[in-house]
Amino acid sequence: MKKVLNVLIMLMSLFAYAQSVPKLLGMADELYQNDRYLDAIEFYEKVVGMDKTNQQARFRLAQCYNRTLQYDKAKSTFLNLSNTLNHEYRARSLYSYANLLKQESRFEEADSIYFFLISVPDAEPYLVELSRKQREGCQLALRQEKADRGFSISFMEDINSDFHDFGAVLNPSSDHLVLATTRNLPGVQYEGSQYEGLLPDLASFERRNNNRWRMSSSEQRFSDLNTQWAEGSGSFTGDGRTFYFSSCRGESGADCGIMVSYLEGENWSEPVLLNDYINEPNSENKHPSISVTGDTLFFVSNRIGGNGGSDIWMSLKGLEKESWTPAINMGAVINSPENEITPYYSSAYECLLFASDGHVGYGGFDLYAAKGESFFEPEIYNLGDPFNSTWDDTYFAISDTVGFLSSNRVDHELLNIYSFSVNNEKLFLSLLISGESLIDSRLVSKFRDIQSLDLVTFRVEDYAGYDLFEPIRPSKPKPKILEDVVSGELGEIKFEHLYFDYASATLRPESQVALQELGLQLGDRSFESIDILAYTDSIGSDSANLLLSNNRGNSAKDFLVSLGIDSSRINVLPRGEIPSKDSDHWYKRILKRRVEVIIKSSESIDLPLAKTYILRQSMSLQELAGKIGVDFNELKKWNGNQEGKLAAGSTIRLVESGDAERPIKLLVDETDLSLFEKQAKDQG
């Protein structure tokens, strides 16, 4: 009887275990996906204690430790995952562990792990690319450790507190210093769920006679702009009478949008949310930086159509008040697959400064400058010591003769504000990113062609095999299905581009075929939503192009709805004209007249995609089939039954296996126009 009782107890324990692990894991995952990392830790720790083979839970636990600044626990957990073979989180754990070593200035150890990670067979391409950049950052830091560059920054003792203080800017008209802080201010503040303490609010300071700072009196107090949620950093126009700032609603300080307030007498007006071109629905929008003239707004967003993580975007003001135009992504040289945040545009030097954890740097977030004739192919400079450390350095801004930045370099936890003197902004930034003492901070080691070799300061022997001399622009390798899909979170799956005729919003036959195939592939599969990004070429006014792109997006949406897909799950995102730094050739205009279809799903969906080519000569589908050796009936199936001659510039879909080569005289691949561009230039 006793033996039977022991067996029953054992079975009941096993049943309770089987029931509790999935339940705990579900609760942990929900908290994790809502950025409630402190709360999620408790549940992940229980799951890992009960099921030591659950590598996803261990990886997310490590991420939670890291994002709540518990670095020792994060490092230990990542290291254990790295030493466990044959699981999908090993490469990402290696990378995260190396990053934490780099933060501790253990550059040689970190460098060796990045070097090993590059050779790991199952490492995602974007991790390999980031590891190469991180290796360059290690070498950069080692060379500049003992360099005295003649710059200094000061810890602002009378401003900083025992809480987070960040994002300081001066109002040019009143000399009030405005910043974001998590200290306990008058009014209601909710507690944050990522770090210990309150959600941040805006606070203003005024200068005393002894040149020290104190909390502002009733004059121009910014407390009226605060809510119980999170208010973040801001930016003033040149006259100091308009203030743009971030406001985030939600328990984790998420759901961020950009607001504007005006100085009316001595009070700031009720904040107003900027339009949908700035605050695009279903995206986080924050960290505004307004030009001195008030007509150009730079900001940060994780909206669809970026390069990964948070990107920096730009918008121009229309003729009417706050009538902002569709936002433009700042391009793949500035925006990396990781995160770019806290932009500051220097009108004096025509230079964009920002923080990033995806460029060559010392560790954590570093500060960078982008300077060049075009924002789409600038030189990128690491600002170097003392502006950058191995920890997080962010919120660079200059206000007249003083500059500010925010960093957690002291205790590796709290963000504090630092200041530095600026006699002349243009001269200061010019000296900061040029000159022999700063040449090592110029990030051109693998981003420029061989003609720029005289500007390259990274030693060639350090980067043998790093494609140093390959004449290509910076690439952003990312997997077709992002890593979040693999880990069970909501990810993005990109479908084919759909092209349109000039000034037309009518779906072409081959685009209809492509959408029909997409509808069949989705079938009864579970997916969250479909985003349709719609574009035009550069011909026409901004307002006309925006309307045309909207019509093109709705044409694709209407077709998908006709296939039985729920209209409420399809979002049309008109983008208007696609900006370009290149000369505007006719074939490039063809490729700009398009929509992009992106499926958001928590599960992997394998979509067999056709390749699209530009037809260079007028001919029928039957003639083309004969010239390229493809069955005519198959070609019709891929492109619709198009009769008669197709005009030069038509787009053709080909479903191919392997790396089929097509004659450049007939067809040009949409993804590789370099040879075609060279031939076009040679022909005048």
C-alpha positions in Angstrom: 0.0 0.0 0.0 2.8 2.4 0.9 4.5 1.6 -2.4 1.3 2.4 -4.4 0.9 5.7 -2.4 4.5 6.7 -3.3 3.8 6.1 -7.0 0.6 8.2 -6.8 2.5 11.0 -5.1 5.1 10.8 -7.8 2.5 10.9 -10.6 0.7 13.8 -9.0 4.0 15.7 -8.8 4.8 15.0 -12.4 1.3 16.2 -13.5 1.7 19.4 -11.4 5.1 20.0 -13.0 3.8 19.5 -16.5 1.0 21.9 -15.8 3.0 24.6 -14.0 6.0 25.0 -16.4 3.9 26.0 -19.4 1.8 28.3 -17.3 4.8 30.0 -15.7 6.5 30.3 -19.0 3.4 31.9 -20.6 3.2 34.5 -17.8 7.0 35.2 -18.1 6.8 35.6 -21.9 3.9 38.0 -21.7 5.7 40.2 -19.2 8.9 40.0 -21.4 7.1 41.0 -24.5 5.6 44.0 -22.6 9.1 45.1 -21.5 8.3 44.3 -17.8 11.7 42.7 -17.3 11.9 43.0 -13.5 8.5 41.2 -13.2 9.5 38.6 -15.8 12.7 37.6 -13.9 10.8 36.0 -11.1 8.9 33.7 -13.4 11.8 32.8 -15.7 13.9 31.9 -12.6 11.2 29.5 -11.5 11.0 28.0 -15.0 14.7 27.5 -15.3 14.9 26.0 -11.8 12.2 23.4 -12.9 13.4 22.8 -16.4 17.1 23.3 -16.9 16.9 22.3 -20.6 14.7 25.2 -21.6 17.2 27.3 -23.4 14.7 30.0 -24.5 13.8 30.7 -20.9 17.4 30.9 -19.9 18.2 33.2 -22.8 15.3 35.5 -22.0 16.3 35.4 -18.3 19.7 36.6 -19.3 18.2 39.4 -21.4 16.0 40.4 -18.5 19.1 40.6 -16.2 20.9 42.7 -18.8 18.0 45.1 -19.4 17.6 45.7 -15.7 21.3 46.4 -15.3 22.1 43.2 -13.3 25.2 42.7 -15.4 27.0 40.1 -13.3 23.9 37.8 -13.4 23.5 38.5 -17.1 27.1 37.7 -17.8 27.0 34.4 -15.9 23.8 33.2 -17.6 25.0 34.2 -21.1 28.3 32.4 -20.4 26.5 29.2 -19.3 24.4 29.3 -22.5 27.5 29.8 -24.6 29.1 26.7 -23.1 26.0 24.6 -23.9 26.2 23.2 -27.4 23.6 22.6 -30.1 20.9 25.1 -29.3 19.6 28.1 -31.3 20.5 30.7 -28.7 24.2 29.9 -28.4 25.5 32.4 -31.0 23.4 35.3 -29.6 24.5 34.4 -26.1 28.2 34.5 -27.2 27.6 37.9 -28.7 25.9 39.3 -25.6 28.6 37.8 -23.3 31.3 39.5 -25.4 29.4 42.8 -25.3 29.4 42.7 -21.5 33.1 42.0 -21.4 33.7 44.9 -23.7 31.6 47.1 -21.3 34.1 46.2 -18.6 37.0 47.3 -20.8 38.2 43.7 -21.2 38.8 44.4 -24.9 41.2 41.6 -25.7 38.9 38.9 -24.2 35.9 40.4 -26.0 37.8 40.6 -29.3 38.7 36.9 -29.1 35.0 35.9 -28.6 33.9 38.1 -31.5 36.6 36.5 -33.7 35.3 33.0 -32.7 31.7 34.0 -33.3 32.5 35.0 -36.9 33.4 31.3 -37.6 30.4 29.7 -35.9 28.6 27.9 -38.7 25.0 28.6 -37.5 25.5 32.2 -36.5 23.0 34.5 -38.2 24.6 36.8 -40.9 23.7 40.0 -39.0 25.5 38.7 -35.9 28.6 38.0 -38.0 28.5 41.5 -39.4 28.0 43.0 -35.9 30.9 40.9 -34.5 33.2 42.3 -37.1 32.2 45.8 -36.2 32.7 45.1 -32.5 36.2 43.8 -33.2 37.0 47.1 -34.8 35.6 48.8 -31.8 37.9 46.8 -29.5 41.0 47.8 -31.5 39.8 51.4 -31.6 39.5 51.4 -27.8 42.8 49.8 -27.2 44.6 52.4 -29.4 42.9 55.4 -27.8 43.1 54.2 -24.2 46.1 56.4 -23.4 45.5 59.2 -25.9 45.0 62.8 -24.5 42.8 64.5 -27.0 42.5 67.8 -25.3 38.8 67.6 -24.6 37.1 67.3 -21.2 33.6 66.9 -19.7 32.3 67.7 -16.3 29.9 65.9 -14.0 27.0 68.3 -13.1 26.9 67.8 -9.4 24.2 70.4 -8.8 21.9 68.8 -11.4 22.4 65.0 -11.0 20.5 63.1 -8.3 20.4 59.5 -6.9 18.0 58.8 -9.9 18.2 58.8 -13.6 18.9 62.3 -15.1 19.2 62.6 -18.9 18.5 64.5 -22.0 19.5 68.1 -20.9 18.8 71.0 -23.3 18.9 74.8 -22.7 16.0 77.0 -23.8 17.8 79.6 -25.9 15.4 82.4 -25.0 15.3 82.0 -21.2 18.4 80.0 -20.3 16.3 77.4 -18.5 17.8 73.9 -18.4 15.3 71.2 -19.1 15.9 67.5 -18.6 14.1 64.2 -17.9 14.5 62.6 -14.5 13.1 59.7 -12.5 13.4 61.5 -9.2 10.2 62.1 -7.1 8.6 65.4 -8.5 5.4 67.1 -7.5 2.4 65.4 -9.1 1.5 61.8 -9.8 4.2 59.5 -11.3 3.7 55.8 -11.9 6.4 53.3 -11.0 8.4 51.9 -13.9 8.6 48.2 -14.5 12.0 48.0 -16.2 14.2 49.6 -13.5 13.6 50.3 -9.8 11.9 53.7 -9.4 9.5 56.0 -11.1 8.8 56.7 -14.7 10.6 59.9 -15.9 9.2 63.4 -16.0 10.4 66.7 -17.3 12.1 69.1 -14.9 13.5 72.6 -15.4 16.4 74.3 -13.7 17.6 77.9 -13.6 21.0 79.4 -13.1 21.8 81.1 -9.8 24.1 84.1 -9.4 27.0 81.9 -8.4 26.6 80.0 -11.7 25.1 77.0 -10.0 21.7 75.4 -10.9 18.5 75.0 -8.9 15.0 73.8 -9.6 13.0 76.5 -11.5 10.5 78.7 -9.7 7.0 79.1 -11.0 8.2 80.9 -14.2 8.1 78.6 -17.2 7.8 75.5 -15.1 7.5 72.3 -17.3 5.6 70.4 -14.7 2.4 71.3 -16.6 3.6 69.1 -19.5 4.0 66.0 -17.2 1.5 63.2 -16.9 1.5 60.2 -14.6 3.3 58.3 -17.4 6.7 58.8 -18.9 7.9 62.1 -20.4 11.3 62.1 -22.1 13.8 64.4 -23.7 12.9 67.4 -25.7 14.2 70.1 -28.2 13.6 73.8 -28.6 13.3 75.8 -31.8 15.8 78.7 -32.2 13.5 81.3 -30.7 12.9 79.1 -27.6 9.1 79.4 -28.0 8.3 75.9 -29.3 9.2 72.7 -27.5 9.0 69.1 -28.9 9.3 66.2 -26.5 8.4 62.5 -26.0 5.5 61.2 -24.0 5.1 57.5 -23.4 2.0 55.8 -22.0 1.9 52.4 -20.5 3.3 50.4 -17.6 6.8 50.1 -19.1 6.9 53.6 -20.5 6.1 52.3 -23.9 3.5 53.6 -26.5 5.7 56.7 -27.2 4.6 59.7 -29.3 6.1 63.1 -30.0 4.3 66.1 -28.6 4.6 69.9 -29.2 3.9 72.7 -26.7 4.1 76.5 -27.3 5.2 79.2 -24.9 2.2 81.5 -24.3 3.2 84.3 -22.0 5.1 82.6 -19.2 3.3 79.3 -19.5 3.6 76.3 -21.8 0.4 75.3 -23.7 -1.4 72.0 -23.5 0.7 69.5 -25.4 -0.5 68.4 -28.8 0.4 65.1 -30.5 2.0 65.5 -33.9 0.4 64.0 -37.0 0.5 60.4 -38.1 3.5 61.0 -40.4 5.5 61.5 -37.2 3.6 59.3 -34.8 2.8 56.4 -37.1 0.3 54.0 -35.5 1.7 50.8 -34.0 5.2 52.2 -33.6 7.3 53.9 -31.0 8.3 57.5 -31.8 10.5 59.5 -29.5 13.7 61.6 -29.1 12.8 64.6 -31.2 15.4 67.1 -32.4 14.2 70.2 -34.2 16.4 72.4 -36.4 17.1 76.0 -35.4 14.7 77.2 -38.1 12.0 74.8 -36.9 11.4 73.3 -40.4 13.2 69.9 -40.0 12.4 67.3 -37.3 14.7 64.4 -36.6 13.4 61.6 -34.4 13.6 58.0 -33.5 11.1 55.3 -34.5 10.9 51.5 -34.8 8.3 51.7 -37.6 8.2 49.3 -40.5 10.6 50.1 -43.3 13.7 50.7 -41.2 17.0 48.9 -41.0 16.4 47.1 -37.8 15.8 48.1 -34.1 15.2 51.8 -33.7 16.2 54.1 -36.6 16.6 57.8 -37.0 14.0 59.4 -39.3 13.5 62.9 -40.7 10.5 65.0 -41.6 10.0 68.4 -43.2 7.3 70.9 -42.1 4.6 71.8 -44.6 3.1 75.2 -45.2 0.6 74.9 -42.4 1.4 74.8 -38.7 2.7 71.3 -37.6 1.8 69.9 -41.0 4.7 67.5 -41.1 5.4 65.5 -44.3 6.0 61.7 -44.6 9.1 60.7 -42.6 12.3 59.7 -44.5 14.6 57.1 -43.1 18.1 58.5 -42.7 19.6 55.6 -44.6 21.7 52.5 -44.2 25.0 54.3 -43.5 23.6 56.1 -40.4 21.0 53.4 -39.3 22.4 50.0 -38.5 20.6 46.6 -37.8 20.8 47.6 -34.1 19.6 50.8 -32.4 20.2 54.4 -33.3 18.7 56.9 -30.8 18.9 60.5 -29.4 19.7 62.5 -32.6 20.9 66.1 -32.4 21.2 68.1 -35.6 23.8 70.9 -35.6 22.6 73.6 -37.9 25.9 75.5 -37.4 28.0 72.6 -38.8 25.3 70.8 -40.8 26.1 67.6 -39.0 23.9 64.9 -37.4 25.1 63.5 -34.0 23.4 60.5 -32.5 23.9 57.4 -30.2 24.1 53.9 -31.5 25.0 50.4 -30.3 25.3 49.1 -33.9 28.4 51.0 -35.2 32.1 50.5 -34.4 32.4 51.6 -30.7 33.8 51.2 -27.3 30.8 49.3 -25.8 27.1 50.0 -25.0 25.8 53.1 -26.8 28.4 55.4 -28.2 28.1 58.9 -29.7 28.7 59.4 -33.4 28.7 62.2 -35.9 27.5 61.9 -39.5 29.0 64.5 -41.8 29.0 64.6 -45.6 27.5 66.2 -48.7 24.5 63.8 -48.4 22.9 62.2 -45.4 22.6 59.0 -47.4 26.4 58.6 -47.8 28.1 60.5 -45.0 31.3 59.8 -43.1 30.6 58.3 -39.7 32.8 59.4 -36.8 33.0 57.9 -33.3 33.4 60.9 -31.0 35.9 59.1 -28.9 37.2 59.8 -25.4 36.0 61.5 -23.2 32.6 61.7 -24.8 32.4 57.9 -25.2 33.1 55.2 -22.6 32.5 51.5 -22.5 29.1 52.0 -21.1 26.1 53.9 -22.4 26.7 57.5 -23.7 23.7 59.3 -25.2 21.8 62.5 -25.6 24.5 64.7 -27.1 23.3 68.3 -27.5 24.8 71.8 -27.8 23.1 74.9 -26.6 25.0 78.1 -27.4 28.3 77.9 -25.5 27.6 74.7 -23.5 27.1 71.1 -24.5 25.6 68.2 -22.7 25.6 64.4 -22.8 24.2 61.6 -20.6 26.1 58.5 -19.5 25.9 55.7 -16.9 29.7 55.4 -16.8 30.0 56.1 -13.0 28.0 53.3 -11.4 27.0 51.5 -14.7 23.4 52.0 -13.7 22.2 55.5 -13.3 22.3 57.9 -16.2 23.9 61.2 -15.2 24.4 64.5 -17.1 27.8 65.9 -18.1 28.6 69.3 -19.6 31.4 70.6 -21.7 32.4 74.1 -22.9 31.8 75.1 -26.5 33.3 78.5 -27.7 32.0 78.1 -31.2 29.8 75.2 -32.2 31.0 74.9 -35.8 34.7 75.1 -34.8 34.2 72.7 -31.9 32.6 70.0 -34.0 35.1 70.5 -36.8 38.0 69.9 -34.4 36.1 67.0 -32.7 35.9 64.9 -35.9 39.1 66.0 -37.7 42.8 66.4 -37.0 45.6 63.9 -36.4 44.7 63.3 -32.8 41.2 62.2 -33.8 41.9 60.3 -37.0 41.4 56.9 -35.3 37.8 57.7 -34.6 36.9 57.9 -38.3 35.0 54.8 -39.2 36.0 54.1 -42.8 37.8 50.8 -42.4 35.3 48.8 -44.3 32.8 51.4 -45.5 34.7 53.0 -48.4 36.3 51.9 -51.6 40.0 51.6 -52.3 40.3 55.2 -53.4 39.6 56.2 -49.8 42.5 54.2 -48.5 44.5 57.3 -47.5 41.8 58.1 -45.0 41.8 54.6 -43.5 43.5 54.5 -40.1 42.8 51.0 -38.9 45.8 48.9 -39.5 45.5 46.6 -42.4 47.1 43.7 -40.5 44.3 44.0 -37.9 41.6 43.4 -40.4 43.1 40.9 -42.9 40.3 39.0 -44.4 37.7 41.6 -43.4 37.0 42.7 -47.0 38.8 46.0 -46.3 39.3 46.7 -49.9 36.0 45.5 -51.3 34.4 48.4 -53.2 31.0 48.2 -51.7 28.7 50.5 -49.7 27.8 49.4 -46.2 25.4 46.4 -46.3 22.9 45.5 -43.6 22.7 41.7 -43.8 19.6 40.5 -42.0 17.8 37.1 -42.2 14.7 36.9 -44.3 12.8 36.0 -41.2 14.0 38.0 -38.2 15.3 36.3 -35.1 12.1 37.1 -33.1 10.1 34.7 -35.3 12.5 32.0 -34.4 12.1 32.7 -30.7 8.3 32.7 -30.8 7.9 36.5 -30.7 6.2 38.7 -33.3 8.5 39.0 -36.4 8.4 40.3 -39.9 8.4 38.3 -43.1 9.0 40.3 -46.3 7.2 39.4 -49.5 8.1 40.4 -53.1 8.0 44.0 -54.2 5.1 44.9 -56.4 5.8 47.5 -59.2 3.5 50.0 -60.9 3.4 51.9 -64.2 4.2 55.6 -64.2 1.6 57.7 -62.4 -0.6 54.6 -62.0 -2.1 52.9 -59.0 -3.5 49.9 -61.0 -2.0 46.5 -60.1 0.0 45.1 -63.0 -0.8 41.5 -64.1 2.3 40.0 -62.6 1.6 41.8 -59.3 -1.9 40.3 -59.2 -0.4 36.8 -59.8 2.1 37.5 -56.9 -0.7 38.5 -54.5 -2.8 35.4 -55.5 0.2 33.2 -54.6 0.6 35.0 -51.3 -3.1 34.5 -50.5 -2.7 30.7 -51.2 0.5 30.5 -49.1 -1.1 32.3 -46.1 -4.2 30.1 -46.4 -5.3 29.3 -42.9 -2.0 30.2 -41.3 -2.0 32.3 -38.2 -0.5 35.8 -38.6 -0.9 39.0 -36.8 -1.2 41.6 -39.6 0.0 42.7 -43.1 1.8 46.0 -43.5 1.8 47.5 -47.0 4.5 50.2 -47.5 3.7 52.3 -50.7 6.1 54.5 -52.6 6.5 56.7 -55.7 9.3 58.0 -57.8 10.6 61.6 -57.5 8.5 63.1 -60.3 5.6 65.2 -59.1 4.8 67.2 -55.9 5.1 65.8 -52.4 1.3 66.0 -51.9 0.6 64.3 -55.3 3.1 61.5 -54.6 1.7 60.9 -51.1 -1.8 60.5 -52.6 -0.5 58.2 -55.3 1.4 56.0 -52.9 -1.7 55.8 -50.7 -3.7 54.7 -53.8 -1.1 52.1 -54.7 -1.2 50.7 -51.2 -5.0 50.5 -51.2 -4.9 48.7 -54.6 -2.8 45.9 -53.1 -5.0 45.9 -49.9 -8.3 45.7 -51.9 -6.9 42.8 -53.9 -5.9 40.9 -50.8 -9.3 41.5 -49.3 -10.9 40.1 -52.4 -9.0 36.9 -51.7 -10.7 36.6 -48.3 -8.1 38.3 -46.0 -9.7 40.3 -43.2 -9.4 44.1 -44.1 -8.8 45.0 -40.4 -5.6 43.1 -40.4 -4.1 45.0 -43.4 -2.4 48.4 -42.8 -1.6 50.7 -45.7 1.5 52.9 -44.9 1.9 55.5 -47.7 5.5 56.8 -47.9 5.4 59.1 -51.0 8.7 59.6 -52.8 11.7 57.5 -52.1 14.6 59.9 -51.6 18.0 59.0 -53.2 21.5 60.4 -53.2 22.0 59.0 -56.7 21.3 60.5 -60.1 17.7 59.8 -61.1 18.0 57.2 -64.0 14.8 55.9 -65.6 15.4 52.4 -64.4 15.7 53.6 -60.8 12.4 55.4 -61.1 10.8 52.1 -62.2 12.0 50.4 -59.0 10.7 53.3 -56.8 7.2 52.9 -58.1 6.4 50.0 -55.8 4.7 48.6 -52.7 6.3 46.4 -50.1 4.3 43.7 -48.4 5.4 42.6 -44.9 3.7 39.9 -42.9 3.8 40.1 -39.1 3.7 36.6 -37.6 4.8 34.8 -34.4 5.5 31.7 -36.5 7.8 31.0 -39.4 6.1 31.2 -42.8 8.2 30.0 -45.7 7.2 32.1 -48.7 8.6 30.9 -52.1 9.5 34.2 -53.7 9.9 35.0 -57.4 12.8 37.2 -58.6 11.9 40.4 -60.4 13.8 41.7 -63.4 13.6 44.8 -65.6 13.0 44.1 -69.2 15.5 46.2 -71.3 14.1 45.6 -74.7 10.5 45.6 -76.1 9.3 42.1 -76.8 6.5 39.7 -76.1 6.5 37.1 -73.3 6.8 34.3 -76.0 9.9 36.0 -77.4 11.4 36.4 -74.0 10.8 32.8 -73.1 12.7 31.7 -76.2 15.6 34.0 -75.5 16.2 33.0 -71.9 15.2 29.3 -72.2 12.1 29.3 -70.0 8.9 27.4 -70.8 6.4 29.9 -72.3 3.4 28.5 -70.3 5.4 28.8 -67.0 6.4 32.4 -67.9 2.7 33.2 -68.4 1.8 31.5 -65.2 4.3 33.7 -63.3 3.3 37.0 -65.0 -0.3 36.6 -66.1 -1.5 36.3 -69.7 0.0 39.4 -71.1 -0.4 39.5 -74.9 1.5 41.6 -77.4 4.8 43.3 -76.9 5.9 44.4 -73.4 7.5 47.9 -73.3 11.1 48.2 -72.2 11.1 48.9 -68.5 8.4 46.3 -67.7 9.0 44.2 -64.7 9.1 40.4 -65.2 8.7 37.7 -62.4 10.8 34.5 -62.7 10.5 31.6 -60.3 14.0 30.2 -60.3 16.0 27.5 -58.5 19.6 28.1 -57.7 21.6 31.1 -58.9 20.4 31.3 -62.5 22.2 34.0 -64.6 20.2 36.0 -67.0 21.6 38.0 -69.9 22.2 41.6 -68.8 21.3 42.8 -72.3 17.8 41.6 -71.8 17.1 41.5 -68.1 18.4 43.4 -65.0 18.0 41.9 -61.5 16.1 44.3 -59.2 18.6 43.7 -56.4 21.8 44.2 -58.4 21.9 47.3 -60.7 25.6 48.0 -60.5 26.5 46.6 -63.9 23.4 48.1 -65.5 24.3 51.5 -64.0 27.9 51.3 -65.3 26.6 50.5 -68.8 24.1 53.4 -68.6 26.9 55.8 -67.7 29.1 54.4 -70.5 26.3 55.0 -73.0 26.1 58.6 -72.0 
